[in-house]
Amino acid sequence: MTGRLRPEDLRSHQWYGAEGQLRTWSHNARMRQLGYEAEEYRGRPVIAVLNTWSDINPCHVHLRERAEAVKRGVWQAGGFPLEFPVATLSETYQKPTPMLYRNLLAMETEELLRSYPVDAAVLLGGCDKSTPALLMGAASADVPALFVPAGPMLPGHWRGETLGSGTDMWKYWDEHRAGNLTDCELRDLQGGLARSPGHCMTMGTASTMTAAAEALGMTLPGASSIPAVDSGHERMAAASGRRAVELAWTALKPSRILTREAFEDAVTTVLGLGGSTNAVIHLIAMAGRCRVDLTLDDFDRIARTVPVLANVRPGGQTYLMEDFHFAGGLPAFLSRITDLLHLDRPTVNGTLGEQIEGAVVHDDDVIRTRENPVAAEGGVAVLRGNLCPDGAVIKHIAAEPHLLKHTGPAVVFDDYRTMQRTINDVELNITADSVLVLRNAGPKGGPGMPEYGMLPIPDRLLRQGVRDMVRISDARMSGTSYGACVLHIAPESYVGGPLALVRTGDSITLDVAARSLRLDVEEAELERRRADWTPPATRYERGYGALYNDQITQADTGCDFAFLARPGKTPDPYTG
């Protein structure tokens, strides 16, 4: 539908405005029970405010107040806000991994928007998996929606150093294991690493995915980098509430925004930011909900055309998200790659070209010029070979360059617990040239594909000064992590992928320039091993875990549920 709707065309009218129906009379009676008179909501767009706030999610702990700002904006624009609490996916605490529950939040989002009298939605999230989950659900429900990013936390500080959450956690934990940092110093650092509400302020998965949401056109311009505790963040939330009312009146649905061109621009953005490898999985899953066939090959193709311009840790060397924001944020970044974007496509606030019109970079070291990039090509490479016939990824800009072409003997760990228990066992004869291999950590094997991919370097090698090694797995790793870590190997070992056949001592060759990962073992020997392979026991026998195991797809297709990713229509409920 184009143009502006009449009040009787609003979706909520089916619940509240159909006179002569018992159910309508009952709905209005219950609204009076809630304390509202009919003139407060009837004939007005009903705006759902989906809030992932929780006491145990430090990334979202401020969203209770931001929801109030959104509702203020909705009232100002003549709408009627209703807040819905939805699942919080706390990267910090949820085990075995919030990735196990991304699709659960997507399902909850979709069904809430479908089953209640909602004309548009404002989605509040930001911690890694919450952004794709909310957008996947909204895309499947296809109700007008926009996203309010939680915003990055303030930079960390410790003894004169500026700290990046996640990235410096890994760095200093290794220094502690190497004997270079005392228990007292580590405890002191703990208090300076994460010092405000908000998600990680490095270019980890959270900042990468909120930037992707903005690039897709699902946020207001510049929304993704505003620090969580900045007053501008509250103003953005209120403005988002006002904009949601307009989206309802114009029936601007995600299906008109989340197009093939939008996803290509999001991929371009992620790669140019030096963003998280997790974005590969999430964007493929999000695109699948929109019937856009986005593949690993698209990432590799686009990576060869876009330079990395964001000098933000861990892909960059120096800055954090607050610096990126005050350098101009995503609009300024996009203004430097306009020739790679589709500027005429729609967003929640005009066209993409209109969203970035007039944007200016205020610091050329934070957001580099094309002539002085952080890296000449996008920060993620897609690998193929007999170890990963369906693909694998590596964030090569965060690895030591000498390891990007490497051959070494495998040291194999069958699961993460075994690795933790034995990584320092001197009898394993691990050297700096070894290739650490972790299996049974993928979508089914993890379960949930935990962020185990940055395998720890043995303590004795750390004490010798080694800080990077080639590590390969069917797991993911935190977007705040770094190192020569090959991830997302597909198909995973748990379902019999080639990774299941690797044995300690086998030679493995990584060649990032050639986009290759190979197990240097004769095919006849691999066939013998394949014949001897026994499938592992099922992880879950009941409950959500059993549903997950039955329906989860592999990393190269987004780790969505097959029954959610497949085409087909779901009708709106009958409201009478």
VEXPASE-858120 format. One record per residue (C-alpha): x, y, z; residue in one letter. Coordinates in Angstrom, 2 decimals, padded with zeros to 5 digits. Last residue first. Layout:
N
c1 | c2 | c3 | type
X | Y | Z | A
...
This chain:
576
c1 | c2 | c3 | type
-013.23 | -011.67 | 015.69 | G
-009.49 | -011.10 | 015.43 | T
-008.60 | -013.71 | 012.82 | Y
-004.82 | -014.01 | 013.03 | P
-002.57 | -012.70 | 010.27 | D
-001.67 | -015.42 | 007.83 | P
001.75 | -017.09 | 007.67 | T
003.07 | -017.29 | 004.13 | K
005.67 | -019.64 | 002.71 | G
009.38 | -019.73 | 002.00 | P
011.78 | -021.72 | 004.22 | R
013.93 | -019.94 | 006.78 | A
011.61 | -020.46 | 009.75 | L
011.13 | -024.21 | 009.25 | F
014.85 | -024.66 | 008.58 | A
015.82 | -022.90 | 011.78 | F
018.57 | -020.37 | 011.10 | D
022.27 | -021.11 | 011.39 | C
023.07 | -018.67 | 008.58 | G
023.45 | -020.81 | 005.45 | T
027.25 | -021.19 | 005.61 | D
027.04 | -021.84 | 009.34 | A
024.88 | -024.96 | 009.05 | Q
021.12 | -025.17 | 009.57 | T
019.34 | -025.74 | 012.87 | I
016.02 | -027.62 | 012.75 | Q
016.32 | -030.94 | 014.58 | D
019.01 | -029.84 | 017.01 | N
017.15 | -026.63 | 017.87 | Y
013.88 | -028.47 | 018.43 | L
015.72 | -030.91 | 020.71 | A
017.32 | -028.01 | 022.59 | G
013.94 | -026.34 | 023.01 | Y
012.66 | -029.31 | 024.94 | G
013.64 | -032.96 | 024.68 | R
016.45 | -035.45 | 023.98 | E
019.28 | -032.95 | 023.62 | Y
022.94 | -033.49 | 022.73 | R
022.46 | -036.48 | 020.44 | T
025.34 | -038.97 | 020.75 | A
028.26 | -038.60 | 018.37 | P
028.23 | -040.06 | 014.84 | P
030.83 | -042.83 | 014.37 | T
033.66 | -042.41 | 011.86 | W
035.32 | -045.60 | 010.62 | D
034.12 | -045.22 | 007.00 | A
035.23 | -041.58 | 007.03 | R
038.70 | -042.58 | 008.21 | R
039.09 | -044.97 | 005.28 | R
037.79 | -042.30 | 002.89 | E
040.29 | -039.80 | 004.32 | L
043.09 | -042.29 | 003.63 | E
041.97 | -042.65 | 000.01 | A
041.77 | -038.85 | -000.31 | E
045.45 | -038.50 | 000.60 | E
046.15 | -036.17 | 003.54 | V
047.31 | -032.56 | 003.38 | D
044.19 | -031.08 | 004.99 | L
043.55 | -027.91 | 003.06 | R
042.39 | -024.34 | 003.68 | L
042.44 | -022.03 | 000.66 | S
041.46 | -018.45 | -000.14 | R
044.60 | -018.20 | -002.34 | A
045.67 | -015.06 | -000.46 | A
044.57 | -016.72 | 002.79 | V
046.74 | -019.79 | 002.35 | D
046.33 | -022.24 | 005.23 | L
047.93 | -025.67 | 004.95 | T
047.30 | -028.54 | 007.37 | I
049.67 | -031.47 | 007.96 | S
048.30 | -034.34 | 010.02 | D
050.12 | -034.90 | 013.32 | G
047.01 | -035.09 | 015.47 | T
044.19 | -036.52 | 013.38 | R
041.64 | -034.77 | 011.19 | V
038.58 | -036.80 | 010.15 | L
035.91 | -034.88 | 012.07 | A
037.06 | -031.66 | 010.34 | L
035.92 | -033.29 | 007.09 | P
032.24 | -032.85 | 008.06 | G
030.55 | -035.75 | 009.81 | G
027.57 | -034.04 | 011.42 | V
029.49 | -033.14 | 014.59 | Y
032.52 | -032.08 | 012.52 | S
030.76 | -029.05 | 011.06 | E
029.90 | -028.68 | 007.38 | P
031.19 | -026.11 | 007.21 | A
034.10 | -024.57 | 009.10 | I
032.73 | -021.48 | 010.86 | H
036.16 | -020.19 | 011.92 | L
039.82 | -019.97 | 010.95 | V
041.66 | -018.08 | 013.70 | C
044.87 | -016.27 | 012.88 | A
044.44 | -013.82 | 015.76 | G
041.92 | -011.37 | 017.14 | Y
038.90 | -011.27 | 019.43 | S
036.39 | -008.42 | 019.91 | T
034.08 | -010.01 | 017.33 | G
033.98 | -012.99 | 019.66 | S
034.82 | -016.26 | 017.99 | M
032.72 | -018.82 | 016.15 | R
033.12 | -022.60 | 016.25 | A
033.78 | -025.12 | 013.46 | D
037.45 | -024.84 | 014.32 | S
040.90 | -023.74 | 013.18 | I
043.77 | -022.12 | 015.03 | R
046.92 | -020.77 | 013.41 | V
049.08 | -019.22 | 016.13 | M
049.41 | -015.76 | 017.64 | D
051.04 | -014.20 | 020.71 | R
054.30 | -016.16 | 021.08 | V
056.66 | -014.33 | 023.45 | G
058.38 | -017.32 | 025.08 | Q
056.16 | -016.95 | 028.15 | R
053.17 | -017.17 | 025.82 | L
054.62 | -020.41 | 024.45 | L
054.85 | -021.87 | 027.97 | R
051.26 | -020.83 | 028.71 | D
049.80 | -022.66 | 025.72 | P
047.97 | -020.38 | 023.25 | I
044.25 | -020.22 | 023.97 | P
041.79 | -021.13 | 021.23 | L
040.13 | -018.10 | 019.66 | M
037.37 | -020.22 | 018.09 | G
035.44 | -020.97 | 021.28 | Y
032.69 | -018.41 | 020.71 | E
029.91 | -020.98 | 021.01 | P
028.31 | -022.66 | 017.96 | M
024.90 | -023.38 | 019.49 | G
025.75 | -026.80 | 020.90 | P
028.68 | -026.85 | 020.52 | G
028.17 | -029.85 | 018.26 | G
024.93 | -028.81 | 016.62 | K
025.90 | -025.32 | 015.44 | P
029.65 | -025.97 | 015.65 | G
031.96 | -026.79 | 018.56 | A
032.48 | -030.51 | 017.94 | N
035.99 | -029.79 | 016.68 | R
038.99 | -027.78 | 017.80 | L
042.24 | -027.85 | 015.83 | V
045.43 | -026.07 | 016.91 | L
047.88 | -025.82 | 014.00 | V
051.43 | -026.22 | 015.28 | S
054.18 | -023.84 | 014.13 | D
054.47 | -022.06 | 017.48 | A
055.04 | -025.46 | 019.06 | T
052.70 | -027.94 | 020.76 | I
054.50 | -031.11 | 021.86 | N
051.30 | -032.71 | 023.18 | L
053.39 | -034.21 | 025.97 | E
053.87 | -030.72 | 027.43 | V
050.21 | -030.64 | 028.50 | D
049.29 | -026.95 | 028.62 | N
046.26 | -027.27 | 026.32 | I
045.10 | -030.40 | 028.20 | T
042.18 | -029.44 | 030.45 | R
040.92 | -026.49 | 028.43 | Q
041.18 | -028.49 | 025.19 | M
039.29 | -031.41 | 026.70 | T
036.54 | -029.05 | 027.79 | R
036.39 | -027.49 | 024.34 | Y
035.85 | -030.71 | 022.45 | D
037.71 | -033.29 | 020.35 | D
041.02 | -031.45 | 020.52 | F
043.46 | -031.99 | 017.66 | V
047.05 | -030.84 | 017.34 | V
047.65 | -030.46 | 013.62 | A
051.10 | -030.19 | 012.08 | P
051.96 | -027.01 | 010.20 | G
051.71 | -025.16 | 006.91 | T
051.26 | -021.39 | 006.87 | H
050.32 | -018.55 | 004.58 | K
048.39 | -015.97 | 006.60 | L
050.62 | -016.75 | 009.58 | L
053.35 | -014.22 | 008.71 | H
050.75 | -011.43 | 008.69 | P
049.83 | -011.73 | 012.39 | E
046.06 | -011.91 | 012.42 | A
043.41 | -009.19 | 012.93 | A
043.36 | -008.15 | 009.26 | I
042.81 | -011.79 | 008.33 | H
039.39 | -012.13 | 009.91 | K
039.06 | -015.73 | 008.76 | I
036.06 | -017.55 | 007.31 | V
035.10 | -021.11 | 006.37 | A
033.34 | -022.65 | 003.37 | G
031.04 | -025.44 | 002.24 | D
033.94 | -027.75 | 001.31 | P
035.80 | -026.77 | 004.49 | C
038.65 | -029.20 | 005.12 | L
038.92 | -030.19 | 001.44 | N
039.24 | -026.57 | 000.44 | G
037.51 | -023.19 | 000.58 | R
038.20 | -020.00 | 002.52 | L
036.19 | -016.78 | 002.79 | V
038.20 | -013.70 | 003.77 | A
037.11 | -011.02 | 006.24 | V
038.61 | -007.52 | 006.70 | G
037.70 | -005.99 | 003.37 | G
040.65 | -005.21 | 001.10 | E
043.40 | -002.57 | 001.04 | A
043.76 | -002.49 | 004.81 | A
043.73 | 000.36 | 007.34 | V
043.24 | 002.60 | 004.33 | P
045.28 | 005.67 | 003.34 | N
044.23 | 006.62 | -000.21 | E
040.61 | 005.61 | 000.43 | R
040.61 | 008.02 | 003.34 | T
040.62 | 006.77 | 006.93 | R
037.87 | 007.06 | 009.49 | I
039.68 | 007.35 | 012.83 | V
042.84 | 008.86 | 011.31 | D
040.93 | 011.22 | 009.04 | D
039.09 | 012.84 | 011.94 | D
035.99 | 014.97 | 011.32 | H
034.49 | 013.00 | 008.45 | V
031.53 | 014.86 | 006.98 | V
027.94 | 013.80 | 006.29 | A
026.03 | 016.27 | 004.11 | G
023.75 | 013.61 | 002.65 | E
024.17 | 010.32 | 004.50 | I
020.51 | 009.51 | 005.16 | Q
019.38 | 011.21 | 001.94 | E
021.56 | 008.87 | -000.11 | G
020.18 | 005.90 | 001.83 | L
016.69 | 007.00 | 000.85 | T
014.08 | 008.45 | 003.19 | G
013.99 | 007.73 | 006.93 | N
013.04 | 004.08 | 007.42 | V
015.25 | 003.31 | 004.42 | T
014.55 | 003.21 | 000.70 | P
017.08 | 002.50 | -002.08 | R
018.49 | 005.35 | -004.14 | D
022.02 | 005.32 | -002.72 | L
022.97 | 001.77 | -003.68 | H
026.54 | 001.71 | -002.37 | L
030.06 | 001.12 | -003.71 | L
030.46 | 004.59 | -005.27 | D
029.34 | 006.08 | -001.94 | T
032.42 | 004.68 | -000.17 | I
033.69 | 007.75 | 001.70 | R
030.23 | 009.06 | 002.59 | S
029.55 | 005.69 | 004.20 | L
032.06 | 006.45 | 006.96 | F
030.54 | 009.87 | 007.56 | A
027.04 | 008.40 | 007.80 | P
028.42 | 005.64 | 010.08 | L
029.77 | 007.92 | 012.75 | G
031.15 | 011.40 | 012.12 | G
034.56 | 011.39 | 013.82 | A
032.66 | 011.86 | 017.08 | F
031.04 | 008.46 | 016.65 | H
034.25 | 006.71 | 015.63 | F
036.04 | 008.10 | 018.68 | D
033.21 | 006.84 | 020.88 | E
033.49 | 003.49 | 019.09 | M
037.14 | 002.86 | 019.94 | L
040.44 | 003.89 | 018.37 | Y
043.99 | 002.66 | 017.84 | T
045.06 | -000.35 | 015.85 | Q
042.27 | -001.20 | 013.48 | G
040.81 | -004.69 | 013.17 | G
040.52 | -004.92 | 016.98 | P
040.05 | -002.00 | 017.40 | R
038.78 | 000.90 | 015.32 | V
040.71 | 002.43 | 012.42 | N
037.64 | 002.28 | 010.19 | A
038.66 | 002.51 | 006.51 | L
038.96 | -001.14 | 005.50 | V
039.01 | -001.17 | 001.70 | P
036.08 | -002.40 | -000.42 | V
036.26 | -004.26 | -003.73 | T
037.86 | -007.61 | -002.84 | R
035.61 | -007.98 | 000.20 | A
032.56 | -007.69 | -002.08 | I
033.40 | -010.93 | -003.88 | R
034.30 | -012.77 | -000.67 | D
031.10 | -011.69 | 001.06 | F
028.97 | -012.54 | -001.96 | D
030.64 | -015.95 | -002.18 | D
029.61 | -016.64 | 001.40 | L
026.01 | -016.37 | 000.26 | T
023.04 | -013.97 | 000.24 | L
019.94 | -015.33 | -001.51 | D
017.39 | -012.70 | -000.51 | V
014.02 | -014.15 | 000.46 | R
013.72 | -011.62 | 003.32 | C
014.11 | -014.25 | 006.05 | R
017.11 | -015.57 | 004.13 | G
018.67 | -012.11 | 004.22 | A
018.57 | -012.12 | 008.00 | M
020.23 | -015.56 | 008.14 | A
022.98 | -014.53 | 005.70 | I
023.44 | -011.28 | 007.64 | L
023.78 | -013.16 | 010.93 | H
026.28 | -015.76 | 009.76 | I
028.60 | -013.29 | 008.05 | V
028.14 | -010.74 | 010.84 | A
029.80 | -013.19 | 013.22 | N
033.11 | -012.51 | 011.44 | T
033.10 | -009.14 | 013.21 | S
033.80 | -005.87 | 011.46 | G
036.78 | -004.43 | 009.62 | G
034.56 | -001.40 | 009.04 | L
034.85 | -001.77 | 005.28 | G
033.80 | -005.41 | 005.52 | L
030.73 | -004.63 | 007.62 | V
029.72 | -001.73 | 005.39 | T
030.08 | -003.66 | 002.14 | T
028.04 | -006.50 | 003.64 | V
025.35 | -004.00 | 004.70 | A
025.37 | -002.45 | 001.22 | D
024.89 | -005.88 | -000.36 | E
022.07 | -006.51 | 002.11 | F
020.30 | -003.29 | 001.16 | A
020.69 | -003.98 | -002.58 | E
019.08 | -007.41 | -002.18 | R
016.17 | -005.76 | -000.40 | T
015.39 | -005.15 | 003.26 | L
013.56 | -001.83 | 002.86 | I
010.30 | -002.70 | 001.08 | R
009.95 | -006.02 | 002.92 | S
010.63 | -004.19 | 006.19 | P
007.26 | -002.42 | 005.88 | K
006.46 | 001.21 | 005.19 | L
002.72 | 001.25 | 005.98 | A
002.60 | 005.05 | 005.54 | T
000.66 | 005.72 | 008.75 | W
002.63 | 003.05 | 010.64 | A
005.99 | 004.34 | 009.45 | L
004.96 | 007.84 | 010.57 | E
004.23 | 006.54 | 014.06 | V
007.60 | 004.78 | 014.11 | A
009.33 | 008.07 | 013.32 | R
008.09 | 009.66 | 016.52 | R
009.32 | 006.71 | 018.57 | G
012.67 | 006.82 | 016.77 | S
012.97 | 010.51 | 017.63 | A
012.49 | 009.63 | 021.30 | A
015.23 | 006.99 | 021.10 | A
017.57 | 009.37 | 019.26 | M
017.07 | 012.00 | 021.99 | R
017.91 | 009.39 | 024.60 | E
021.11 | 008.48 | 022.76 | H
022.03 | 012.11 | 022.31 | G
022.17 | 012.40 | 026.09 | S
025.23 | 010.12 | 025.92 | D
025.03 | 007.07 | 028.20 | V
024.80 | 004.45 | 025.44 | A
027.38 | 006.08 | 023.20 | P
025.90 | 007.04 | 019.80 | I
027.45 | 004.71 | 017.21 | S
024.41 | 003.00 | 015.70 | S
022.03 | 005.95 | 015.50 | A
023.87 | 007.97 | 012.87 | G
020.86 | 008.18 | 010.56 | P
017.68 | 006.66 | 012.09 | L
017.65 | 002.89 | 012.08 | T
016.47 | 000.09 | 009.73 | M
018.18 | 001.28 | 006.54 | G
020.34 | -001.78 | 005.95 | L
023.38 | 000.39 | 006.72 | A
021.88 | 001.23 | 010.11 | E
021.26 | -002.42 | 010.91 | A
024.78 | -003.26 | 009.71 | A
026.18 | -000.62 | 012.07 | A
024.18 | -002.27 | 014.88 | T
025.65 | -005.60 | 013.79 | M
029.27 | -004.45 | 013.75 | T
028.97 | -002.58 | 017.05 | S
027.60 | -005.71 | 018.75 | A
029.90 | -008.16 | 016.97 | T
033.07 | -006.35 | 017.95 | G
034.27 | -003.04 | 016.56 | M
035.32 | -002.06 | 020.09 | T
032.93 | -000.26 | 022.42 | M
031.32 | -003.46 | 023.66 | C
027.63 | -002.98 | 024.50 | H
026.17 | -000.31 | 026.73 | G
025.99 | 000.58 | 030.41 | P
029.15 | 002.07 | 031.87 | S
032.64 | 001.18 | 033.08 | R
033.68 | -002.00 | 031.30 | A
037.44 | -002.60 | 031.50 | L
038.30 | -000.38 | 034.44 | G
037.23 | -002.55 | 037.37 | G
038.77 | -005.74 | 035.97 | Q
042.08 | -003.92 | 035.48 | L
042.47 | -003.71 | 039.27 | D
041.83 | -007.45 | 039.59 | R
044.43 | -008.15 | 036.90 | L
046.94 | -005.91 | 038.64 | E
046.39 | -007.72 | 041.94 | C
046.70 | -011.16 | 040.30 | D
050.00 | -010.03 | 038.76 | T
050.63 | -009.33 | 035.09 | L
053.66 | -010.47 | 033.06 | N
053.54 | -014.15 | 034.05 | G
052.58 | -015.40 | 030.59 | A
049.13 | -016.34 | 031.91 | R
048.68 | -012.75 | 033.10 | H
049.81 | -011.41 | 029.72 | E
047.31 | -013.77 | 028.07 | D
044.55 | -012.40 | 030.30 | W
045.77 | -008.94 | 029.35 | Y
045.21 | -009.42 | 025.63 | K
041.95 | -011.34 | 025.86 | W
040.40 | -008.70 | 028.15 | M
041.96 | -005.98 | 026.02 | D
039.91 | -007.09 | 023.02 | T
036.79 | -007.88 | 025.01 | G
036.20 | -004.36 | 026.20 | S
038.65 | -001.87 | 024.70 | G
040.93 | -000.18 | 027.20 | L
042.54 | 003.25 | 027.19 | T
045.77 | 003.12 | 029.16 | E
046.88 | 005.53 | 031.88 | G
046.69 | 003.02 | 034.69 | R
043.40 | 001.52 | 033.55 | W
040.63 | 003.10 | 031.49 | H
037.72 | 001.66 | 029.52 | G
035.96 | 003.60 | 026.78 | P
032.28 | 004.37 | 027.42 | L
029.71 | 001.73 | 026.49 | M
028.49 | 001.33 | 022.92 | P
024.86 | 002.02 | 021.95 | G
021.67 | 000.08 | 022.65 | A
020.67 | 000.36 | 018.98 | P
017.06 | 001.49 | 018.36 | V
015.64 | -000.45 | 015.40 | F
012.76 | 000.40 | 013.13 | L
009.56 | -001.42 | 012.29 | A
006.59 | -001.58 | 009.92 | P
005.11 | -005.11 | 010.30 | V
006.61 | -007.73 | 008.01 | D
006.22 | -010.57 | 010.56 | A
009.21 | -012.34 | 009.00 | S
011.21 | -009.13 | 008.75 | A
010.36 | -008.18 | 012.33 | A
011.52 | -011.57 | 013.57 | G
014.79 | -011.43 | 011.65 | M
015.34 | -007.84 | 012.78 | L
014.88 | -008.70 | 016.45 | L
017.15 | -011.75 | 016.20 | A
019.82 | -009.96 | 014.16 | P
020.14 | -007.18 | 016.76 | T
019.73 | -009.39 | 019.85 | S
022.60 | -011.71 | 018.93 | K
025.48 | -009.32 | 019.76 | D
024.13 | -007.01 | 022.43 | C
022.29 | -004.17 | 020.68 | G
018.60 | -004.17 | 021.38 | G
015.43 | -002.08 | 021.38 | L
013.00 | -002.75 | 018.51 | L
010.39 | -000.08 | 017.76 | V
007.29 | -001.57 | 016.19 | A
004.44 | -000.62 | 013.87 | A
000.68 | -001.15 | 013.60 | D
000.35 | -003.66 | 016.45 | V
-002.87 | -005.20 | 017.77 | P
-001.20 | -008.43 | 019.01 | Y
-000.65 | -011.82 | 017.33 | S
001.67 | -010.90 | 014.48 | R
004.07 | -008.60 | 016.30 | L
004.28 | -010.99 | 019.23 | L
004.77 | -013.95 | 016.87 | E
007.66 | -012.43 | 014.97 | E
009.50 | -011.13 | 018.03 | T
009.15 | -014.43 | 019.90 | E
010.41 | -016.38 | 016.89 | M
013.41 | -014.08 | 016.49 | A
014.09 | -014.36 | 020.22 | L
014.11 | -018.15 | 019.88 | L
016.28 | -017.91 | 016.75 | N
019.00 | -016.12 | 018.69 | R
018.75 | -018.65 | 021.52 | Y
021.65 | -021.03 | 020.82 | L
023.66 | -017.98 | 019.75 | M
023.27 | -016.83 | 023.35 | P
025.99 | -019.35 | 024.19 | T
026.37 | -022.34 | 026.52 | P
025.39 | -020.40 | 028.49 | K
024.04 | -016.87 | 028.89 | Q
026.26 | -014.65 | 031.05 | Y
028.28 | -012.08 | 029.13 | T
026.64 | -012.32 | 025.74 | E
023.31 | -011.48 | 027.35 | S
020.42 | -012.39 | 025.10 | L
017.36 | -010.75 | 026.63 | T
014.04 | -012.31 | 025.76 | A
011.15 | -009.90 | 025.18 | V
009.35 | -007.38 | 027.37 | P
006.56 | -005.68 | 025.41 | F
005.88 | -001.94 | 025.74 | E
002.70 | -000.50 | 024.24 | L
002.82 | 002.94 | 022.65 | P
-000.20 | 004.86 | 021.25 | F
000.55 | 007.27 | 018.44 | G
-000.01 | 011.00 | 018.07 | G
003.54 | 012.03 | 017.23 | A
004.30 | 013.26 | 020.75 | Q
002.86 | 010.06 | 022.23 | W
005.24 | 007.96 | 020.13 | V
008.20 | 010.15 | 021.08 | G
007.46 | 009.79 | 024.78 | R
007.12 | 006.03 | 024.26 | K
010.62 | 005.94 | 022.76 | V
011.96 | 007.95 | 025.71 | A
010.31 | 005.54 | 028.14 | E
011.88 | 002.62 | 026.28 | A
015.24 | 004.37 | 026.68 | R
014.82 | 004.34 | 030.46 | E
014.29 | 000.57 | 030.60 | R
016.99 | 000.26 | 027.95 | L
019.74 | 001.32 | 030.39 | H
020.60 | -002.25 | 031.48 | V
020.95 | -003.34 | 027.86 | H
024.66 | -004.08 | 027.49 | C
024.88 | -004.99 | 031.17 | P
022.38 | -007.84 | 030.67 | N
021.55 | -009.39 | 034.02 | I
018.95 | -006.85 | 035.18 | D
017.25 | -007.16 | 031.82 | S
016.17 | -004.88 | 028.96 | W
015.35 | -006.60 | 025.65 | T
012.48 | -004.18 | 024.97 | N
010.00 | -004.48 | 022.13 | L
008.10 | -001.19 | 021.93 | V
004.92 | -001.95 | 020.02 | A
003.37 | 001.11 | 018.38 | I
-000.42 | 001.32 | 018.09 | V
-001.26 | 003.86 | 015.39 | P
-004.16 | 006.07 | 016.52 | R
-007.80 | 005.69 | 015.51 | G
-008.63 | 004.20 | 018.88 | R
-005.79 | 004.63 | 021.39 | Y
-006.33 | 007.53 | 023.79 | E
-009.89 | 008.25 | 022.62 | E
-010.93 | 004.81 | 023.87 | A
-010.07 | 005.55 | 027.51 | E
-007.09 | 003.82 | 029.05 | Y
-006.61 | 002.49 | 032.60 | G
-005.62 | -001.12 | 031.87 | L
-009.15 | -002.23 | 032.77 | Q
-010.36 | 000.37 | 030.27 | R
-008.24 | -001.42 | 027.70 | M
-009.90 | -004.65 | 028.82 | R
-013.33 | -003.23 | 028.06 | A
-012.11 | -002.14 | 024.64 | N
-010.97 | -005.65 | 023.82 | H
-014.24 | -007.10 | 025.12 | S
-016.36 | -004.83 | 022.92 | W
-014.18 | -005.78 | 019.96 | T
-014.58 | -009.47 | 020.81 | R
-018.34 | -009.15 | 021.03 | L
-018.49 | -007.56 | 017.60 | Q
-020.96 | -004.78 | 016.78 | G
-018.28 | -002.20 | 016.08 | E
-014.98 | -003.28 | 014.51 | A
-012.74 | -000.52 | 015.91 | G
-010.51 | -002.02 | 018.61 | Y
-009.09 | -005.33 | 017.44 | W
-009.41 | -004.96 | 013.66 | Q
-008.55 | -001.25 | 014.04 | H
-005.09 | -002.33 | 015.24 | S
-004.11 | -003.10 | 011.63 | R
-004.76 | 000.50 | 010.64 | L
-007.03 | 000.90 | 007.63 | D
-009.87 | 002.36 | 009.73 | E
-007.58 | 005.22 | 010.77 | P
-006.97 | 006.05 | 007.08 | R
-003.61 | 005.07 | 005.70 | L
-001.22 | 007.44 | 004.00 | R
000.19 | 006.88 | 000.52 | G
001.25 | 003.50 | -000.82 | T
000.00 | 000.00 | 000.00 | M
